Amino acid sequence: MFEDTFDYVVVGSGAGGVQEEFEPRVGGLSDEALAEFVRANAWGHHASSTCPIGQPDHGGVVDSNFRVHGCQGLRVVDASIFPRIPGLFIASAVYMIGEKGAETILRAA
């Protein structure tokens, strides 16, 4: 199914470009491994997940109350807190997290 997908990328410009595979070197993966690679690494054009909710020892940057670990008085309430992108159309998830963040901050005030 994916035999020719990602095999080569043209490097350089014009007719003299060299064809070679470069990172992540998925050309030799099985269909199942390639499908898993795409599920784990593909995302839409909406950047997110740069400051995920979670424990610091597991890569988390904020806690469940949106407080940045190790910082006092700093919270993050935007798309960056999602541990993984919540789909390609993230607007509703961002609105939801904004509402939840506002409620959490007001309750703490």
Secondary structure as the mmCIF struct_conf table of DSSP 4:
data_model
#
loop_
_struct_conf.conf_type_id
_struct_conf.id
_struct_conf.beg_label_comp_id
_struct_conf.beg_label_asym_id
_struct_conf.beg_label_seq_id
_struct_conf.end_label_comp_id
_struct_conf.end_label_asym_id
_struct_conf.end_label_seq_id
TURN_TY1_P TURN_TY1_P1 GLU A 3 PHE A 6
BEND BEND1 ASP A 7 ASP A 7
STRN STRN1 VAL A 9 VAL A 11
BEND BEND2 GLY A 12 SER A 13
HELX_RH_3T_P HELX_RH_3T_P1 GLY A 14 GLY A 16
HELX_LH_PP_P HELX_LH_PP_P1 GLY A 17 GLY A 17
STRN STRN2 VAL A 18 GLU A 20
TURN_TY1_P TURN_TY1_P2 GLU A 23 PRO A 24
TURN_TY1_P TURN_TY1_P3 GLY A 27 GLY A 28
HELX_RH_AL_P HELX_RH_AL_P1 ASP A 31 ASN A 41
BEND BEND3 HIS A 45 HIS A 46
BEND BEND4 THR A 50 CYS A 51
STRN STRN3 ILE A 53 ILE A 53
BEND BEND5 GLY A 54 GLY A 54
HELX_RH_3T_P HELX_RH_3T_P2 PRO A 56 HIS A 58
TURN_TY1_P TURN_TY1_P4 GLY A 59 GLY A 59
STRN STRN4 VAL A 62 VAL A 62
TURN_TY1_P TURN_TY1_P5 SER A 64 ASN A 65
BEND BEND6 PHE A 66 PHE A 66
STRN STRN5 ARG A 67 VAL A 68
TURN_TY1_P TURN_TY1_P6 HIS A 69 GLY A 70
BEND BEND7 GLN A 72 GLY A 73
STRN STRN6 ARG A 75 ARG A 75
BEND BEND8 ASP A 78 ASP A 78
HELX_RH_3T_P HELX_RH_3T_P3 ALA A 79 ILE A 81
BEND BEND9 PRO A 83 ARG A 84
BEND BEND10 LEU A 88 LEU A 88
HELX_RH_AL_P HELX_RH_AL_P2 ALA A 91 ALA A 108
#
